[in-house]
Amino acid sequence: MSTQLSLTSRFYQSLWSEQPTWTTGPASVWARLIALRGLVAVWRERKYYREELKRLAEDGPQRIDDIGLTLAAVEAELQKPFWKA
């Protein structure tokens, strides 16, 4: 899941960055709005993913072990803000 989120995030960051092939005009505005919409979707996925990790951690450490993570890795993930991969 984390790899997928980082790939998606890099895709939308590349759309949002200044590129010389983009025109100035309505097409550029629409492309940026679409990229922004996708970026917000990625942020929502991260927030949901981290809320689920928090819930699993609160249920017990055995739940974290079941998904193949350590408690330290989960705590590190929970400390990140939603915009960071």
Order of alpha helices (4+ residues) and beta strands (2+ residues): alpha-alpha-alpha-alpha
